[in-house]
């Protein structure tokens, strides 16, 4: 068994604490564990790649409105693959820099492995067993996939896998009406796709003030279709490879059908605690699996804290 002064699971929000910890206690023995590419969700498949993609989309929208100011411009071609490769290259450079700094740091041990609790303060990491009286859980989250009939069989994209696309779909349905749907709806419509957003909430961008929501819906409806208060109930795979989404109005019960080339599921985030098994460590979770914390982000087990997406408070 390997004993550490501190174990950190995740390389996203957790990295904010490493330097201050070493500054105060430079001789601490620390283990950093991450089964995914280092850098956390925000860097590898969240906020940062989406913002890199939104910039060329904004340029396209600006050019399209240039005629208002007496400037006549023409977009001859949009190289979707080049835009995606630029995003992947930039993200890859940052990932490699973080990986190198973790691997070369003489003050910590970096494990590119999955971690699971086997008992309080004790984890199985690959073939090793690690123990510490202090643990930071920064395990992130994963896309939440609703139980829609036929969805698994038809196939779908998530905010993780959409970043691997090599070609822009001609027609795209986005399930969900919040931030992820808004960002990728804007991006793909700028790339030339016909986009339909299907949200179950009566309000587009339900976390926003109603006035902001209405304004965003009005402006974005100029270049994509936004359907609210509808629940996707079925997905059918067509003979030609396309996919038909059947969505039902939550008030009237009327159904609409949208046939597309690809479906992007953007219906929120889900916890990763099925991998971590916090119950084995006496760490309490809510009914959805998010780790419960107090006002100091400490879990039900003393000296174990949960930051970022792990406690569900940033979703």
N, C-alpha and C positions, 0 to 999 in steps of 0.2 A: 504493500500500500504506500502511495506517495502522500506525504503530509505537506500542506501549504498553509501559509498565514491567511491567504485570501484566494478564493476561486471565483472567476468571473466567467459567466456563460453568455456569450454574445460579444460581437465586436462593433456594435452600433453605438447606442447611447452610453454603453459601459466605458468607452474609450475616453469620455470626458473626465473620468475619475482617476485614470491610471497615473498621469503625471503628478497631480496633487498628492496622491498617496505615496509615490516614491519620493517626492520632495520632503514629506514629513517623516517617512520611515524608509530610507533607501535600502535597508537590508531585509525588507520583507520578502518572503518567498511567495510568488504569485503565479497562478495558472490561469491562462486565458483559453477558453474553449469555444469553438464555433464550427459547426458542421458545414456551413455554407461559405461562400466567398467572403473574405473579411471586408468590413466596412459597414455592415448593417443594411437593413431594408432600404433606408432612405437613399443610400448611395447605390446599391447594387440593382434595385428594381422598384424604387419608389420615387420620392420627390425629385431627386437630381436628374435621373434619365428623362423623366417626363418633362422637366423644365428645359432640358437641352433640346427636346423635340418640339416644344412649344415655340421656341424662338424662331426657327424657320417658318413655322405656321403663321406666326405674327408678321413676319416679313411678307409672306404671300398676301395676307389680308391687307397690309399697308399698300402694297403695290396695286391691289385690286381697287383701292379707293383713291388712287393718285389722280384719276381723271377729274375728281371733284375740284382739285386745285389747279386744273389746267395742264396737268402733266400726263402725257400719253405714253404709257408703258405697256409692254406685252410680255407675258410669261410664256416662253417658248417650250419649256420642258421642266418638269419636276422630277429629279432623280431620287426616288424614294429610297433605293438601296444605299445611295451615297449619304443621305441624311441619317439613316439608321446605322450605317457603319461608323459615321462620325461620332454618334452617341455612344456606340459600343466601344470605340477606341478610347474616348475620353474616360469613360467609366472604368475600362480595363486598366488604364494607366494608374488611376487612383487606387484600384484594388491591388495591383502589384506593388505599389509603394507601401501600402498598409501591410500587405503580406510580408514584405521584406523587413519592415521595421519590427514586426512582431517576431519573425523568425530570428532576426539578428540581435534582439534585445537580450543582453546578458542577465537581466534581472527578472525575467519571466520565462515560463515554459508555455509554448503555444501548441495547442492540440487542434488539428483540423479533423475533428471527430464529432460524432453525436454523443450527447451526455444524457444520462438518466439516473435518477436517484435510486439507490438500493436500500437506503436507510437514512435517518436524520444525519445531515452533514457529510454524507458519503455518496459518491457518484461512481458509476461505471462509465468510463470514457474509452471507447475502443476495447482493447484488451487489458487496460489498466484500471485500478481502483484508486480514486483520489478522495482525500478527506481534508476538510477545513472547518474551523469553528466560525468562519465568516464567509458568506457566499453572496454574490450579486447575481441576480437572475435578470438578464437582459435578452430574453429569448425571442423577442419579436413576435410576429404573428404571420398568418397565411391567408390567402384569399378564402372568403366564405363562399361555398358553393350551395345554392339552394336545391332542394330535392324536386327538380322539375322533370316530369316524365319525358324520357327520350333524350335528355340533355347529354348524358354520358355517352350514349350510343352515337349521337350526331357529332360530338366533339365540340370543343369550345376553347377560347383563349381566356387568360386571366391577365392581371397587371404584371404577373411574372413572365408569362410566355409570350405576351404581345411584343416584348422587346426583342424577340428572336426572329420576327417576321422578315422575310426577304423581299416580298412583294406586297403592294398595297391592295387590299380587297376592293373590288368595285362596289360592293354593297356590304354594309356592316350594321348589325344590330348590337346595341349595348344594353345589357340588362342591369338596371340600377340608375338612379337619377341624382347621384351625389357628386362629390368632387372628382373622383376617378372618371366617372362617365362624362363629366363636363370637359375635363382636360383632353381625354382621348377622342371625344366627339369633335372637339375643336380641331385637334391635330389631324385626324383622318379626313375630315371634311375639307381641310385646307390642302391635303394631299390629293384630293379629287374623288374620294369615296362618297357614296350616297349613304348617309348615316341616319339611323333611327334609334333614338334613346327611349327605352321603355322603363318607366319608374313606377313602383307600386304606391309611393306616397302621392298625395294630392298636390304637393308642391315640389317643383323642381328645385334642387339644392335645398332640401328641407332644414338643414342646419342654419341657414341664413335667415335674416329678417325677411318678412313677406315682400316688402318693397324691392329689396335686392333680388329676391328670387324671381319676381315678376319681370323685372327689368332684364335680368340675365336670360330668362326664358324667351322674352320678346326679341332680344337682339340675336340670340343663337338660333332661334327658329327661322331666321332669315336664310340660313345656309344648311340647316339640318332639321329633321323632324323630331319633335319632342312630344312623347305621349306620357301623360301622368295618370295616376290613379288606376293603373292597369297592372295586373299580376300575370307574369308568364306562367302558363299552366302546362304547356307541352312544346316540345321541339321535334320536328319530323325531318328525317333525312330524305331528300328527293333523289330520284334516279339520276339526275344530272350532276349530283354532288352538292347542290345547294341545300340550304337548311331553312325550314319554315318555322317561325316562332308563332305560337298561338297565345294571345294575351287576352285576358278577360277584364272588362271594366268592373271595378270593385263595388260600384253602386248599382249599375243597371244590369250587369251580367252579360252584356253584349260582348261578343268576341271580335277581335281583329287578327288578321294573319299577315305577317311580314316575311317575305322570302329574301334571303341574303346569301352571301358567299361565306361569311364568317360571323361568329357570335363572340362578343367580349362580355364575360361575366364580371360585373363591377358592383357586387351587392354587399360590400363591406368586408371586414376582416374577422378572422377566427383565431383562437389561441393555439399555441403549440404545446400545450400541456399534455397532450396525448403521447408526446415523445418523451417529455421530461419526467412524468409520473411524480408530481409533487406530493401526492397523497402518501407515498412511501416515506416521505421525510416529515410528515405531520404538518404540511403546508396546506392551508385551506384555500379553496377556490369557490367561485360562485357557480350558479347552475349552468352557465355557458362554458366554464372552464378557465375563466380569467383568474389570475392569482389575486387574492384579497390582500390589501395593504392598509396600514393606518395612515395618519396625516404625515408621517415621516417616511413613508414608502417601505416600512418594515412589514414583513409577512407575519403570520401567526406563529412562526418559529423564530425565536430570538436570534439576532445577528444574521438573518437572511432577509435581503431586500430585493424588491422587484421594481425595475425601472422600465420606462418606455412602453412599448406595446404590450409587454408581458402582463401588466396589470389592467389592461383594457381601457385605461383612462385617456389615451390619446387616439382612440379609434373613432 
